[in-house]
Amino acid sequence: MITARELRKTYGSNCALDGVSFELGAGQCLALLGPNGAGKTTLLRILSTLLRPTSGALRVGDADALREPERVRALIGMVAHGSHVYEDLTARENLRFWETMRGGDAAPGRLAAALAQVELDPVANERVRTFSAGMKRRLGLARVLLARARVLLLDEPFTGLDRRGRKWLNEFLLAFKASGGAAVVATHSFGGGLGVADRVGILGGGRLLLDRPAADLSPDALHRLYESLTDSVEGAP
Amino acid sequence: MTYARRAFIVLWKDLLIEWRSKEQANALLFFCLLLLFLFQFALGPDSERLAAALPGLLWLGFILAGLLGLGRSFLGERENDCWEGLRLTPGDKSAIYLGKLLGNCVLMTAVEIILAILFIVFYNVDLWTPAAPLALVMVLGTIGLAAVGTLFAAMTTQVRARELLFPVLLLPVQVPVLLATVSATQALLLGQPLADVAHWLKLLAGADVVYVTIGLLTFEFVLEG
């Protein structure tokens, strides 16, 4: 579903992403681990077509993301730090806005079903300004559900979530995978996303230092690998 | 149909947020009152001087209030990465520009009406007799101002020095609109018929068509950065 080849992004002499390649199939989840500044957000922004790579090739579904970003945008759903929500609109109004902007069906029944799926139906008519970070993230996921996105890109989705919120998000990701969707979850913590990941990638210094099936790595082994790989990158000149 | 729905939902969203937050409306109302006090102090009680300066003052008020309002029209999109959300929506991005433009026109018209009423109250001038032709000049002038203002607001919203850059970019481009609106307003307030200002109205309409077309054609590039 996602094929990235030698993706590179530079800002002047600073290389934010240095030749990242990977493939991700339908029904799979890739957890991207890495310290701050490793290039996770840059990679997600390139995958979402928000940022154009300096060089490399990217296919999402059957579309060339660099030549046909509009086709890719119809396939993806992104939930980043901001969740794309308007604070002075209610949860329902936010969904209505984004679904209409996407050109989809913003019928009240569909909006209500999406809100129920992310367990926000009791607060559907409350302004988002009163929501917690976790609720805003769930609203962002409701937007993705409405859009019937096939590729989900999540940037630090577990940050600010309590235990119940993490459990809920893990279950959401499992259901998304089961429906045939592909997900890329960028995180700098070991606490979230790894339980549902089929593959684990470690980014450091803009490079994909490791890309292995999650089943091959015990939590301890992953922790050791992460520390040794990121330490070696940080120690490099 | 989808294009119109998308433009309408942007208009609906902007007006609803403004209605609830009243951020711009409150600030602009106080700004209008301050302007009128300043004009009053600057001109004094001399009614002849006031009559001569009125068209310019009226449009100076509209433009200053417009600068304040238009410059903020995309700031809300920066909150929670909504700007990026808009970029990620598939389809023709000019619908977003059209919705924003309509929203700005509605807000500016509301401010202009309030300002015109305040002018009547404060300066005891007769804006009622030429109200219909004056309204036509106001509508055409507002579209011209909002068309460029909406585009430049989008261009400068990610820039750190946007408060400085926005008027510096906007005002030179607005020269034809300013010239036509002030001249037409002056003629109408002097009691001249609408036919006498037809050339100014044609200039305004032409500028509106050019500005709106440029906005629709270039907005996608502005949004994509």
Contacts between the chains, C-beta under 8 A, distances in Angstrom:
chain1	res1	chain2	res2	distance
A	48	B	88	6.5
A	49	B	88	7.4
A	50	B	84	5.7
A	50	B	87	6.3
A	50	B	88	6.9
A	70	B	90	5.2
A	70	B	91	7.7
A	71	B	90	8.0
A	73	B	88	5.3
A	73	B	89	7.2
A	73	B	90	4.6
A	74	B	90	4.6
A	76	B	88	7.4
A	78	B	84	7.9
A	78	B	88	6.3
A	80	B	81	5.6
A	80	B	84	7.1
A	81	B	81	6.7
A	82	B	79	7.3
A	82	B	80	3.6
A	82	B	81	3.1
A	82	B	82	7.1
A	82	B	84	7.6
A	83	B	80	5.8
A	83	B	81	7.4
A	84	B	80	6.2
A	84	B	81	5.7
A	84	B	82	5.5
A	84	B	84	7.0
A	84	B	85	3.3
A	84	B	88	8.0
A	85	B	80	5.1
A	85	B	82	7.5
A	86	B	13	6.8
A	86	B	17	6.3
A	86	B	76	7.1
A	86	B	79	7.6
A	86	B	80	7.3
A	86	B	82	6.3
A	87	B	79	6.5
A	87	B	80	7.0
A	88	B	16	7.6
A	88	B	17	4.5
A	88	B	20	4.8
A	88	B	21	5.3
A	89	B	13	6.8
A	89	B	16	6.7
A	89	B	17	6.7
A	93	B	13	7.7
A	93	B	16	7.1
A	96	B	9	7.5
A	97	B	9	5.6
A	97	B	12	7.9
A	97	B	13	5.2
A	98	B	85	6.8
A	98	B	89	7.4
A	100	B	5	5.7
A	100	B	6	6.4
A	100	B	9	4.2
A	101	B	6	5.7
A	101	B	9	6.3
A	101	B	10	7.6
A	101	B	86	7.2
A	101	B	89	4.4
A	101	B	91	7.8
A	101	B	96	7.9
A	102	B	89	5.5
A	102	B	90	6.5
A	102	B	91	7.6
A	103	B	2	4.7
A	103	B	5	7.9
A	103	B	6	7.1
A	103	B	90	6.9
A	103	B	91	5.5
A	127	B	20	7.6
A	136	B	80	7.5
